[in-house]
Amino acid sequence: MSGSGSGAAPGTFVRLTTGPAADGVPLHALVEGSGPPVVLSAGLAMAWFDWDPVAELLVAAGRTVVRFDRPGHGLSGPAVRPPSAAGEAHRIAGLLDVLGLGGEPVTVAGHSLAGFHAEAFARLHPGRTAALVLVDSSVEERPRTTLPAGVRTGAARVLGRAVTAAGLPAALGPWARRTAVRASRAGGAGGVVGTGGTGGADPAARDLVRRCYRTGRVWRGALLENSRYPDAAAEVLALRAELPLSAPATVLAGHDPGARRPDLDWLGRQAGLADALGARFVVAEPAGHLVMLDRPHQVARAVLYAAEPGARPGA
């Protein structure tokens, strides 16, 4: 397996030139292993290497693992249009086609904001979905916006250009990344580190972090995606009302019982999401929001068992 610990940037670059997601953006993608395919999609401002521990386990278990960076994330080119849940779902489908993996249903796993994209894929492409896994997914029961989407998008673009021109990504990008990772892991914000915990440390190779997070491209991509967050949430709710979820689903929620203030409200909302989807509900603990770094074995088990409704991933 060609991981990111060596500091190299494995994978390839592809462009989607046909289909509903065609925008010509160079997409960084990495395909490893053999066997039933799995797609791993990372959350807002995250990169392909944040799945490294999970991908290694899945490859060892006989899976073909596909990871990619959305436009403006990781090593992919900058976004040319505002993102949407359906657009990113179609991007996953188009990427699989370009990679020659369009013939077999996939298990699609989405973390955080990418949970919207993964669920949209499962609803819009039911025949291509073997199972759905939502890893501490974003949840919005009643998404609201105070400004029109165009205004929010324009403001995000202006802010992104200003931040880049001021040199903030080069000066603060890697530090901001490391700070966010520490705060999003068990033990990183006053919690108690459990078995296998690393105190909230960022395990990513420093040269890869610098390569990605010192660029204004990634900051602009994150700002743009965040500006359309409520729209993506509303889009997914509309898809739930229109299109059934035919694939088995798992909601895997992170929970850090050792934190000074364990977020039980978030855990309840994740359980509510599982109820709404008719999904298996699993709690990973101790884990912060970055469950794939805190509990990679549990995430891998959830993916491996996802297509078997009667199975239980275990703890």
N, C-alpha and C positions, 0 to 999 in steps of 0.2 A: 504494500500500500504506500502511496506517495503522499505523506502527510505534510503539514505546514511547519513542523517543528524544525526542519532543516533550514528554514528561511527561504527556500525556493517557493515559487508560486506555481503549483501544479495546475494542470487542466488545459483548457483550450478556450478559444473565443469563437462565438458563432453569431450570426445575424439572422433575425426573423424577417424575411422579405415577402412572405405570403401569409394570408390568414388575417383574422381580426386583430392579432397582436403585432402585426408587422409594423415596425418603426425604424428598422435598420440600426438600432443601437447595438454596439458590440457587447455581447453578454459573456461574462466569464463563467464557465461551467466546468465541473469536475465529475467524471464518471469513474467509479471504481467497483471492482468485484464482479461477480456473476451470480445469476439466479433471479428470482422474482424482483422486479424493480421497486425501489423506494425513492421518493423525492423528499428532500429535506429543505425547507424554506425558513430562513432566519428572520428575526424581528427587525423593527425599525433600527437603522444605523448599524446593524450587525453584518457580519461577513461569513463567507463559506467556512472559514476555519473555526468558527465558533461551534460547529458540529463535529469537529475532529474526533473527540472521544466516542461519540455515538456512532459515527460512520465506521470507525475501526471495528467496533463490536458487530455491527451489521454485516460488514464485509466478511468477517470471520464466521458469521452464522450463515453464509451463503446467500447474500443479497447483492443485487446491483444497486449501488447507491449513487444517486444524482444530487449534486449540490450546485447551486448557482447564485450569482449576485444579481439582484434586481438593478435596473438602471439607477445610476447614482450611488450604488452601494459596492463595497468591496473593490474589485478591479474592473467592474463593468463601466461602460461609457455613461456619460451624463444623460439624464432623462430628457426627452424631447417633448413630452406632453404629460399633463397631470395624470397620476395613477388612479386606477379604480379597481374595485374588487373583481369585477368581471374581466377587466383588461388583464390583470395579473393571473387570473385563472386561465385565460386563453394563452397567456405567455407560457405558462407551464406546459400546456398542451402543445404549443408550437415548438417549444424547446425539445420536448420528447420526440417529436416528429423529426426535427433536424438531427437529433442525436441517434436516430434509428431505433428508438424505443417506443414507437407508437403502436406496436402490435399486441402488447400485453397490458392488462389492467395494473395500475400502480397503487401502492399505498402512499398517500400524500400526507406529510406531517408539516404543520405550520406552527411556528412559535410566535407568541405575542401578536403583533399586528398581522403577521403572515397567516395567522389562524383564519382571518377573514378571507384571504386568498385561497387557502386550502379548502375551506368549506364551500366557497363559490365554485371551485374546480369540481368538487364532488357533486354539486347540484347541476352544474352546467354540462358536465361530461360524465354522466353516471356510468356509461358503458366502459369508460376508461379508468374507473376508480374501483380498486379492490377493497380499500379501507381508508378511513380518515382518522388522523390522530391530531388532536389539538393540544399543544404543549404550553400550558399557562397562557392560553389564548386571551387576546383582548375580548372584552365583553361590554357591550353597550345595550342595555335594555330599552332605553328611550333616547337615542342620539339627538342632540339639538345643536343648532348653529345660530350664531348671532349676526354673521356677515355672509353675504353671498359667496359661493364657491370661487367665482372669478376674482373677487376682492382678496380672499384669503390666499389664493394661488399667487396673485400679483405681489402681495406683500411678502410672501415667502421667497419669491424670486429676487425681489429688491434686497431683502435682508441677506440672502445668500451671497449676492454680489458684493454687498457692503462688507460682510464678514470676511470674504475672500480678499477684497482689496485692502482691508486693514491688516492682513497677514495673520489673522487669528488661527486658521487651521495649522499653518506651519509652526506657530509658536505654542499652541495649546492643544492641538488635536490629539496626539498620543496621550497626554496627561488626562484630557477629558474622557477619552476612551477607558483608560485604566480606572479612573475614579468611578465612572458609571458601572463598570463591571464589578468592582469591589462592593459598591452599594447594592448591587442586584444579586449577590450571592449569599448563601447562608454563612453566617459568621462575619459578613462584611459590613454590617451595620448594627453592631452590638449584639449579634446573635451568638449562639454556642455552636462551634463547628462540630459536625457529626463525623461519623466514620467516612474516611476518604476526603474530608473537607480540607480546603487549603486556605482557610481564613479569608476568602473573598479575593484571592489573588487572580490576576489575569494570566492564563496559561499561554496565550497567543505569543508567537515569536515576535520579538520586538521589531525586527526589520520589516515584517509584514504589517505590523500595526503602523509603523512610520510610513510605509508605502501607501497605505490606504487612508489613514486619518490625518496626514499632513496636507491632504489635498482639499481644495475648496469644493471639488466635485462631490465628495461624500457628504460634506456639510450641506451643500445645496440640495442634494438628493434627499437627505433626512428631513430638511425643512419642508421641501415640497411634499413629500409623502405625509408628513405630520399635518400639513395644512388641509389635506383631503381625508384625514382620519374620520371625522364624523360622517362624511359622505359615503365612505366605504362601509361604515357600520350600518348606515341606513339601507345601503344597497343589499347587504347580506340579509337584513331583516325582511326586505321585500322578496328576495329569492326564497327565503324560508316559507313565505306565504304562498309562493307560486309553484315551487318545484320541490318534490319530495326528496328526502335523503335516502337513497336505496342501499348505500354501502354501510357496513357496520362502522361504528364510530367509537372512539375513546377520547375522553377528556382527562388529561393528566395535569393536575394542579400542583404547583409548588407550595410548600408550607414549612415555615421555620418556627417550630414550637419554642426554640431557645431564644428567639428575638425578644427584645424588651417589650415590644407590643405586637404580638403575633396578629396578623391581619385575618381575623376570622370572618370579617365581612367579605373579603375577597374569596375566601374558601367557599363561603355560602353562594356567592355569585357563580363560581365555577361549577358547583353542584347544580345550580339552577340551569346553567348552560347544558350540562349533561342531561338533565330532565327534558329540556326543550328539544334536544336532538334525539332523545331515546338512546343515549350513548352510555357506555360503561364509564364509570367515574372512578378514578384512581388518584390517590394523594401520594405525592413524592415528598418525603421528609427525611432529614432536614434539607430543605432546598429553598433558595430564593427564586426570583423570577427567571434567572438563567438556569433552568432545571437541567438542561443538557450538559452544563459544566459541573453542577453539584451532584446530580444523580444520573450519570450517563447510562449505567447498567439498567436502571429502571425505565428510562426513555427507550432504550433499545428493546427491552422486553415488551413494552407497550406496543411498539411498532411490529415486532415479530408476531405477537398474538392478536393484532388488531383485526385481522381478517377472519378470526375464529370467534364468533359471538359467545360461544360457551366457555371459552378459556378465561383464565384469570392470570394477569401478568405477575401477580405477587408483589412483595414489598421490595 
